Amino acid sequence: MNVDGEMEFDIIIVGAGLVGAAFARSLKGSGLKLALIENQVSQQPPKEGSWDSRIYAISPGNVKFLSRLAIWQTLDANRVAPVYDMHIRGDAASAQLDFSAYEAGMPELAFILESRLLQHALWQALAEQENLRIFCPANCESLEINEDFATLQLQDGTSLKANLIVAADGANSWVRSQAGIEANPKPYQQMGVVANFATEKHHGNIARQWFRHDGVLAWLPLPENQISIVWSTWDESAQALMALPEGEFCNAVREAGNSALGNMQLVTPPAAFPLRLLRLDSLVKPRIALIGDAAHNVHPLAGQGVNLGFHDAQKLAEVLIDRGPQHDCGNYQLLRRYDRARKEDILAMQLVTDGLQKLFNNESDLLRQVRNVGLKLTNKQGWIKNQLMRHALS
């Protein structure tokens, strides 16, 4: 603390969700003094016998990242499901695309787990991190950015000063807005309907996805005879699904997936969230860096949102650790290294997901033929499939 009563740090991280917490953990042992600001993150583990409806598919590359942070190995393996195969179907019976971990020379394609499980493990680790001070619950009041430092005022009157502010505060980022970084998200006019089910048949650790005329439906394997679904569909259709009685909702999901796993019983009530695309011209400004959903939003059809965020956390931490003595953490030229390193990966994923959303959410007969033929041709081209898997596995 300085003479004016301000607490001084090298980096202040606003937002302690999965990406913000992983970034803070990445700087353990860096010698940097960190502050982490969070207003409402759940720190409790999932209760036995209950399941979190917020589910993520974590890529093998990010499993390695979380293992390096000594997080992955602390998770309850009984609540994590590996994915060995992925079956994708178009809106024609013959249109299919299949991926196999065995064919890719990998043990798994992904791992499916609950947000709360991973969040709890990260918070348990952060509580013991010596170079970190956590402010929770805490709300931000104002942000002032000067040439040499940034000052963050909390609503309780606490004043924090740092060389760098990292925004990990989600899609509607307060830091991004306060920093004057223009964001013009494009709503898809769709919602993602999520729920967990117990199924009559075992899923075989296969992730299943249907590109339908009314949206994209994904079934993701959970431990035992359970799955999590994400049905990305038009607002009107999503509202209709959410209004269905439990039995009718189960039947709708079962029939949309061609009864692939037999009868289905609801485990967690359905929830829905709006879908949008967010592209930013830059992820950084002097003294400011954006990571996770504060930096980009993508359509969930590829299940890569949190994986992109973890890539952000890794790269920004790497840039800061390797900065050298000539730069402080908030130096703009230093932060530009992070921005340049992440742009290609983010843009590629956004182009793929946005393009697929447009292609499959279209009633044109010509486009319907094109997309179904495209799936069939891709399924026959081993090189193309390997390229797609290489990106997804990273």
Number of C-alpha atoms within 10 A of each C-alpha: 11 8 6 7 10 16 16 19 20 18 25 28 25 28 25 28 23 23 27 28 23 26 26 24 25 21 23 18 12 13 11 16 18 22 23 22 22 21 15 13 16 13 14 13 15 16 10 7 6 9 22 18 22 16 22 20 24 25 23 20 19 21 19 14 19 20 13 13 18 14 22 18 13 13 15 12 12 10 16 16 22 24 25 20 19 19 16 18 22 23 17 14 8 12 19 22 20 16 21 19 17 12 11 16 9 13 14 19 28 25 21 23 29 20 20 23 21 23 22 20 21 28 22 15 16 20 11 10 17 12 18 21 17 17 16 13 10 17 16 19 14 14 19 12 19 11 10 13 20 21 21 22 17 17 12 10 9 15 20 20 24 25 23 28 30 25 27 32 26 23 17 12 18 19 26 25 12 12 19 9 17 12 18 10 16 12 12 18 12 21 24 23 22 23 24 26 24 19 21 15 15 18 21 14 22 22 26 20 24 21 25 18 14 17 21 23 25 24 25 27 29 29 17 16 17 23 27 27 24 26 26 29 25 20 19 11 16 22 14 11 21 16 12 12 9 15 11 12 19 19 15 15 20 18 13 14 18 11 16 15 18 13 16 22 17 18 19 16 12 18 15 19 13 16 21 19 16 18 18 17 11 15 23 27 21 23 24 25 27 30 27 25 21 26 27 24 24 25 24 20 23 16 19 20 22 21 23 25 26 25 22 25 27 19 20 26 21 14 17 21 16 12 16 11 6 7 14 17 23 26 21 17 13 21 24 18 16 23 21 13 14 18 14 11 14 20 15 12 19 22 12 14 20 18 13 17 19 11 16 22 19 15 11 11 8 9 15 19 13 13 19 21 17 15 18 17 15 16 18 12 10 14 11 13 17 14 10 13 16 13 13 19 19 16
